[in-house]
Amino acid sequence: MPTGSPVAFANTTDRDLFLEVSKTLRDTRFAALQRIRCRVSNGIVELSGDVPSFYSKQIAQEVLLSLDDVQGIENRLHVRCSR
């Protein structure tokens, strides 16, 4: 399950959006997206963690941009290719 910061949210909308973002990532068929960490502040979603490919990084962003309340995304995901 995606995780976020334990600190308080800026507002109730951010909390609701965090829950929606978490569920959306969890419901994808991509296991790597289910382990992404996320934070929400004033409608901006920050993604962090490692993903196996640039494709996964892009999919995470595109899936979340489809959510109505997402104002923007700070994609700080790192691509870590296994060797």
N, C-alpha and C positions, 0 to 999 in steps of 0.2 A: 504494500500500500504506500502511495506517496506520502511523504511526511513534510511537515512545515515547522516553522519556528513555534516554540511554546509561548512566546510573548503575546500580549493582547493585540487584537486586531484594531485597525484605525476606526472601524465602524462595523455595524452588523452586516452590511452589504458585503464587506470584505470577508467576513466569516462565512457567509452563505456561498460566496464565490469560491472560497477555498474548498469548501465541501463539494461543490459542483466540479471544480477542477480535479480534485482527488478522485472522485467517482469516474469522471471521464477518462482519466489516465488508467485507472484500475480496470475499466471495462474494455480497453483496447485489447487486441489479440497479441500485442507486442509485449513480451515479458520485460524487456528493458525499460519500457515506459512506465511500468508498474512500480519501478524502484526509484523513479525520479523524485527529488525533493522539490517542494514548491512553497512559495510564500506569496502572499497577496497584500498589496497596500494601495489603497485608492484605485482599485480596479486594474492595477498593473500586476501581472503574474511574473514572478521570477522563478526560473527553472534552474536547478543545479544538480550535479551528479555526473555519472559516467554513462555513456551509451556506446554500443558497439560500432556504430556507423554514422556517417553524415546523413544518411537516409532516415535513421531513427531520430536524429536531432531535428530534422525538418518536419517529420511526421508529428512529433510532440507539439511543435509550434503550430502547425496547421490545424490539428485537431482542436486545440484550445482557442484558436482565433475564431472558430465557428460558434463559440459560446457568446451569447448576446451581451453579457455584462463585462466581458474582457475588454479593457481599454487599450491594452498593449501587453507585449511580452518582452521580458529581458531574458534572452536565451543564453544562459551561462553553462550549458551542457558541454562536457568534454568528450570528444570521441577517443575511445581507448580500444584500439584494434588488438585482438588477441593474436599471438604469434605461435 
